[in-house]
Amino acid sequence: MKLKSLLLKPFYHVESGSDQERKVMKSAISLAGFVVFFDLLSKVAIVEVLKNPGTRISVIPGIFDITYITNKGAAWGMFSGKGALLLTVSVVVFVLITFFLKQICEGWTERYYALLLVISGIVGNSVDRIFRGAVVDFLRFHWQNKIEWPSFNIADSAICAGVFIFVLSMLIRPEKKKKDDSQNAAGQAD
């Protein structure tokens, strides 16, 4: 129990409409803005420095390279050539998260950060799809060029981290109690 409380100490519950919630939202939005800026800046740098898709710079030989790859699909190249569909799905997810953010987060601060990380990743990759026609990926992990994890970028990392944090929060946080359940229980006690 102590480990769980240590892990969750920086994460707390805020009331809807409170000053605390506004501070959390501003902080999470700032983080998302930073991620989008850094993602887009890193992609511009990769395109300018490496020039040609397929170019690689070994950072940790046999383990990690910076590479310039364009991806017209989603993760692992799935849905390749379906950029319009992927952009549409991204816009729908963006709108749904934005519209239902408070309800989805249920006041848990880590969920605000998690969902805004997802939004920042959506924005970063959507900008690429709109202006380049493909997403620039540049982080490549592999083992001696024999075992390879597909190349990815900062936006992809933000989406994965956000989903991971959100799922973890859903697993360890208690369910939100509905007023009706507590009123029903009180009525049965009479």
N, C-alpha and C positions, 0 to 999 in steps of 0.2 A: 504493500500500500504506500510506503514511503517513496518508492521509485516513481509510482504513478503521480503522486503529488509533486515530486520534484520536476518531472517532465512537464507538467501542466501549470507550474507556478506562474510563468509569464502569460499564460492564457487564462482569461477570466470571462465571466458573463457580464454583458451590459444590457441595460434596459433600452427598449426601442424608443427613439426620440430623445434620449438623454445626451448631456454634454459628453459623457464618456464615449457613447456610440459615435458621435460626430468626430471626436478625436481619433478613434480607431479607423473610421472611414477615411478621414484625411490622410492618416498615416499609410493605410493600405493603398489608397489611390496614388500617393507619392511613390510608394514602392513600385506599383505597376507602371507609373510613368517612367521611372528610372530604368526598369527592365526593358520597356519598349525602346527608350532612347539608346540604351547600351546594345540591344539586339540589332537595331537598325544601323547604328554606327559600326558595329563589328562586321556586319554584312557588307557595308560600303567599303570598309578597309580590306576585307578579303577580296572583293571584286577588283579593287584598285591595285592591290599589291600582287595578287596571284594571277591576275589578268585572264587566264584561260581555264575553263572548267577541266578538272582532272589533275591540275597542278597540286603538288603536295610538298610540305615542308615537314621533315621529321623533327619532332620535339623531344620525344623519348623513344629512341630507336627500338623497333620491335613492339611498341606498346601504344604510342600516341602520336598522331600526325595532325597538322592543320592542313586541310584540303579544301579545294573549291569544287563543290558539287552542286548541280542544280537538280531540284526534285519537282517534277510536275504533278506529283501525287501527294499522298499523305505519308504517314510513317511507313518505312520499309518500301516506299514506292507504290504502296497500294493505291488503287484508283488513279493510276498514272493517266494523264491526259484528261482527267475529269476536274480541271481547275474551277470551272464555273459551279459545278455541284459542290465541291469542297468550300468554295467561297460562300455559297448560299447557306450551307450547313453552319459555317463559322458565324455568319451574320445572325442566323436564327439563335444559335447558342449564346452569342454575345447579348442579343436583345433579351432573351429569357433570363439569363443570369442577372443582367442589369435591372430588369423589371421586378424580379422576385428575390433580389439579393437579401433583403431583411428577413423575409420569410424562410429562405433556405438556411440562412446563418443561425437563426433562432437565438441571436444575441451572443453567440460564442465567438470571441475575437479571432481565433485562429481560422475560423471559416471565412471571415471577411478577407483575411490575407490570402487564404488558399484560392478563393474564387477570383480575387483580383489578379493573382498570378496567372490563373487560367485565361482571364480576359487579356492580360498583357501579351501572353503567347499568341492568342488568337489575333490580336491587332498586329503584332510583329510579322507573323506569317501571311496575314491577309494583305498587308502593304506590299509584300513581295509578290504575291499572286496578282495583285492589281497592276503594279508598275513594272514587274519583270516577267510576268507570265509563268514564273516558277519560284520556288522557295530556295534560297541559298543555304546550304548546309556546309559546315566546315570543321566540325569536331569529329575526329575519327579515332576510335579505340579499336585495337586489334591485338592479336598475339602472333608475332612473327609473320604477319600477312597470311596466316592460315585460318585463324578464327577471327571473325570481324563482326563488330557491332555496327549497324548501319550509321552512317554519318548523320549528325544532327546539329542544331544551333541553340542559341540562348532561348529563343521563344519556345522551342520544343522542351527544353529543360524546365522552363517556367510552368508549362502546362503539366508536365509529369509531376513536378514538385507540388503544384497546387492540387492536383487530383489525389496524390498520396496523402497530403496533409488533411484534405477534406475527408477522405475515406477513413483515415486513422481517427479523426475527430468523431465521425459518426459511430465508430466502433467503441470508443471509450467514454463518450458522453452519454449521460442518461437521456432517455426520450423526453421530449417536452410533454408535460402533462396538460391535458385539455381541461378547461374549466368545467365542461360537462361531466367528465369522469369524476372530478372531486365533488361536484354537486350531487351526482348520482350516489356516490358513496355516503355522503352526509345524509341524504334522504333515506337511504336504507337503514342507517343507524337509528333513526327516529322510531 
